[in-house]
Amino acid sequence: MKLKDKIAIVTGAGQGLGRAIALMLGEEGAVVAVVGRTTSKLESVAAEITKAGGRAWPITADLTEEDQVQGMVDQVMEKYGRIDILVNNAGGYPKDINLYQTSKTLSNALAAVAPGGTMILLSECREGFGDPDCEAQICNYDTMADREKDLRANFSIGVAVLKHLAAEAAALLPDFDIEIIETHHRMKKDAPSGTAVSLAEVIANVKGWDYDKDVRHGRVGNVGARTRHEIGMHAVRGGRRSSRHVCGERRTCRAYAQGVQPRHICERRAPCCAFPCGCEAGTL
């Protein structure tokens, strides 16, 4: 048996695909916690696994209720001390069934995967991409190499670090009010920016809050006193320059001198090979 004594949780296990997965895991030797809302269906699946020589445990829980989700996890951890396999198969649709929402699901799932673990995500995207930036990242490149080059030029490791620091601060400073104020050049079309939204999502997740309900986008009029259960979000726009663009010798590059909006700063003390404008260090 490939999964002998592994501890598995299967949500939405009372019927359909979840039931089939639970039965397969039981056949392979896993201890299966079958989770869902209908007790009778869960008991039937657990009995089927047990009859075939496996081990199963029905847990009734509504996964739209956070306290019931936590309670289900606590039960498994108390009984077995670990969770080796999670199949999050519970039904129900998000507000948007598209690739952009799937990418956020992927990000959330990644945070829950143990080092060296395997993640498999199946998602329906019948509403298309759902976000113009997401569509552009997929459709606007002829090769994977072109996509990687452009993404590397535009994606900052600093954002990932900032999200980590924001999560740490939210956890360590529970009594502090949270306000996110971001500034961009006047050509910026969306507000708030994706970075600001991702920071708010990270903080809301740490706090156990709901982004849609607990984020306040600006305040106008007599809105009353600020509550402790909210994240303020504010966008400032002004100026022409999106960033400084200098070559390794700290000289302004040709594209910047001509008024082209640049994307990054090269700190290398050598010819800059990543500039979209094709400049080399010291070239004006």
C-alpha positions in Angstrom: 0.0 0.0 0.0 1.5 3.3 -1.1 -0.2 5.4 1.5 -0.1 3.1 4.5 -0.8 5.0 7.8 -0.9 8.4 6.0 -3.4 10.8 7.6 -5.8 12.2 4.9 -8.6 14.7 5.0 -11.1 14.7 2.1 -13.7 17.5 2.0 -16.9 17.1 0.0 -16.4 13.3 0.6 -20.1 12.4 0.8 -20.6 11.9 -2.9 -19.2 12.2 -6.4 -15.5 12.9 -6.9 -14.8 13.4 -3.2 -16.3 10.0 -2.4 -14.2 8.3 -5.1 -11.0 9.9 -3.8 -11.8 8.9 -0.3 -12.3 5.3 -1.3 -9.1 5.3 -3.3 -7.1 6.7 -0.4 -8.6 4.0 1.9 -7.6 1.3 -0.5 -4.1 2.6 -0.5 -3.8 2.3 3.3 -4.5 5.9 4.4 -6.5 6.8 7.4 -9.2 9.0 5.8 -11.2 11.7 7.5 -14.3 12.1 5.3 -15.7 15.6 5.7 -18.9 17.1 4.5 -22.3 18.5 5.6 -24.5 15.4 5.3 -23.8 13.0 8.1 -25.6 10.0 6.6 -23.6 10.2 3.4 -20.3 10.5 5.3 -21.1 7.5 7.5 -21.9 5.5 4.3 -18.6 6.3 2.7 -16.7 5.6 6.0 -18.5 2.3 6.3 -17.6 1.4 2.7 -13.9 2.1 3.4 -13.9 0.1 6.6 -15.7 -2.8 5.0 -12.9 -3.0 2.4 -10.3 -3.2 5.2 -9.5 0.5 5.4 -9.8 3.1 8.2 -12.1 6.1 8.0 -13.7 8.7 10.2 -16.7 10.8 9.3 -16.6 14.4 10.4 -19.6 16.6 9.8 -18.7 20.2 9.1 -19.9 23.2 6.9 -16.8 24.5 5.2 -18.3 27.9 4.6 -18.1 28.4 8.4 -14.6 29.2 9.5 -15.0 28.0 13.1 -16.3 24.6 11.8 -13.3 24.3 9.5 -10.9 25.0 12.4 -12.8 22.6 14.6 -12.5 19.8 12.0 -8.7 20.4 11.7 -8.4 20.5 15.5 -10.2 17.1 15.8 -7.8 15.5 13.3 -4.7 17.0 14.9 -5.8 16.0 18.4 -6.4 12.4 17.3 -3.5 11.8 15.0 -1.1 14.7 15.5 -0.5 15.5 11.9 -2.1 15.8 8.4 -0.3 14.3 5.5 -2.8 14.7 2.7 -5.5 17.3 2.2 -8.0 17.0 -0.7 -10.1 20.2 -0.6 -12.9 19.0 -2.8 -15.9 20.7 -1.2 -18.3 22.1 -3.7 -19.5 25.7 -4.2 -18.5 28.5 -6.5 -16.6 31.7 -5.7 -18.0 35.0 -7.0 -15.7 34.8 -10.1 -15.0 31.6 -11.9 -11.9 32.6 -13.9 -8.2 32.2 -14.2 -7.3 35.2 -12.0 -9.2 33.8 -9.1 -7.6 30.4 -9.7 -4.1 32.1 -9.4 -5.1 33.4 -6.0 -6.3 30.0 -5.0 -2.9 28.6 -6.1 -1.1 31.2 -4.0 -3.2 30.4 -0.9 -2.8 26.7 -1.4 1.0 27.1 -1.8 1.2 28.6 1.7 -0.4 25.5 3.1 1.8 22.9 1.4 4.6 21.4 3.5 8.2 21.7 2.2 8.7 19.0 -0.3 5.0 18.4 -0.6 2.9 18.1 -3.8 0.0 20.4 -4.8 -2.5 19.5 -7.4 -5.1 22.2 -8.4 -8.1 21.6 -10.6 -10.2 24.7 -11.4 -13.0 25.7 -13.7 -12.3 29.0 -15.6 -15.4 29.3 -17.7 -15.6 33.0 -17.3 -12.2 33.5 -19.0 -9.2 35.3 -17.6 -11.0 37.6 -15.2 -8.2 40.2 -15.1 -6.5 42.1 -18.0 -3.0 41.8 -16.5 -3.5 38.0 -16.1 -4.6 37.8 -19.8 -1.7 39.9 -20.9 0.8 37.7 -19.1 -0.5 34.6 -20.9 -1.3 36.0 -24.4 1.1 38.8 -25.1 4.3 36.7 -25.6 5.5 34.5 -28.4 7.7 32.4 -26.2 8.2 31.4 -22.6 11.6 33.0 -22.7 10.0 36.4 -23.7 7.4 36.1 -20.9 10.1 35.2 -18.3 12.3 38.1 -19.4 9.5 40.7 -19.1 8.2 39.3 -15.8 11.7 39.3 -14.3 12.0 43.0 -15.3 8.7 43.9 -13.7 8.4 41.7 -10.6 10.1 42.8 -7.5 11.4 40.3 -4.9 10.9 43.3 -2.5 7.1 42.9 -2.9 7.3 39.3 -1.7 9.4 40.4 1.3 7.0 43.3 2.1 4.0 40.9 2.1 5.9 38.6 4.5 6.7 41.6 6.8 3.1 42.8 6.7 1.9 39.4 7.8 4.4 39.3 10.6 3.4 42.8 11.8 -0.3 42.0 11.7 0.3 39.0 13.9 2.7 40.7 16.3 0.8 43.9 16.7 -2.8 42.9 17.1 -4.0 46.2 18.7 -2.6 48.5 16.0 -4.9 50.1 13.4 -4.0 49.2 9.8 -4.0 51.8 6.9 -2.5 51.1 3.5 -1.5 54.3 1.6 0.1 53.8 -1.8 1.4 56.4 -4.3 1.8 56.0 -8.0 2.4 58.3 -11.1 -0.6 59.8 -12.7 -0.6 57.4 -15.6 -1.5 54.5 -13.3 -4.9 53.3 -14.4 -6.1 51.0 -11.6 -6.6 51.8 -7.9 -5.8 50.4 -5.6 -2.7 48.7 -7.2 -2.3 45.0 -7.2 0.5 45.3 -4.6 -1.8 47.2 -2.2 -4.6 44.7 -2.7 -2.2 41.7 -2.1 -0.9 43.4 1.1 -4.5 43.8 2.3 -5.3 40.2 1.5 -2.3 38.9 3.4 -3.2 41.0 6.4 -6.9 40.1 6.3 -5.9 36.4 6.1 -3.7 36.7 9.2 -6.5 38.6 11.1 -9.1 36.1 10.0 -11.0 38.9 8.3 -12.9 39.1 5.0 -11.3 41.4 2.4 -14.6 42.3 0.7 -16.2 43.2 4.0 -13.4 44.7 6.1 -11.4 46.8 3.7 -12.4 50.5 3.6 -11.5 52.3 0.3 -11.2 55.9 1.4 -13.5 57.7 3.7 -16.0 60.4 2.7 -18.6 62.2 4.9 -19.7 61.3 8.3 -18.5 57.7 8.4 -18.4 57.4 12.2 -15.5 56.4 14.3 -12.9 54.0 12.9 -13.5 50.4 14.1 -10.8 48.0 15.2 -12.0 45.5 12.6 -11.0 47.2 9.4 -8.2 47.9 7.0 -8.0 51.4 5.4 -7.0 51.6 1.7 -6.0 54.9 0.1 -4.5 55.6 -3.3 -2.5 58.7 -4.2 -1.7 59.6 -7.8 0.6 62.3 -9.1 3.6 63.1 -11.2 4.9 61.8 -14.5 7.8 59.5 -13.6 7.0 55.9 -12.7 10.6 55.2 -11.6 14.2 56.2 -11.9 16.0 54.4 -14.7 19.8 54.5 -14.4 22.6 52.3 -15.7 25.3 50.7 -13.7 27.4 53.9 -13.7 24.5 55.8 -12.3 24.0 57.7 -15.6 20.6 58.4 -17.0 19.9 56.0 -19.9 18.7 57.0 -23.4 15.1 56.0 -22.9 14.8 58.0 -19.7 16.3 61.1 -21.4 13.8 60.8 -24.2 10.8 60.7 -21.8 10.1 57.0 -22.0 8.6 55.6 -18.8 11.2 53.1 -17.6 10.6 50.0 -15.4 13.6 49.3 -13.2 17.0 50.4 -11.8 20.1 48.5 -12.8 22.6 48.4 -10.0 25.2 46.5 -11.9 28.6 48.1 -12.6 28.6 46.6 -16.1 26.6 47.0 -19.4 23.0 46.6 -18.6 21.6 43.7 -20.6 18.0 43.9 -19.3 17.0 47.4 -20.4 14.1 47.3 -22.9 15.7 50.4 -24.6 18.9 48.5 -25.3 21.1 51.0 -23.5 24.5 50.0 -22.2 26.1 51.5 -19.1 26.9 55.2 -19.6 25.1 55.5 -22.9 23.0 58.7 -23.3 
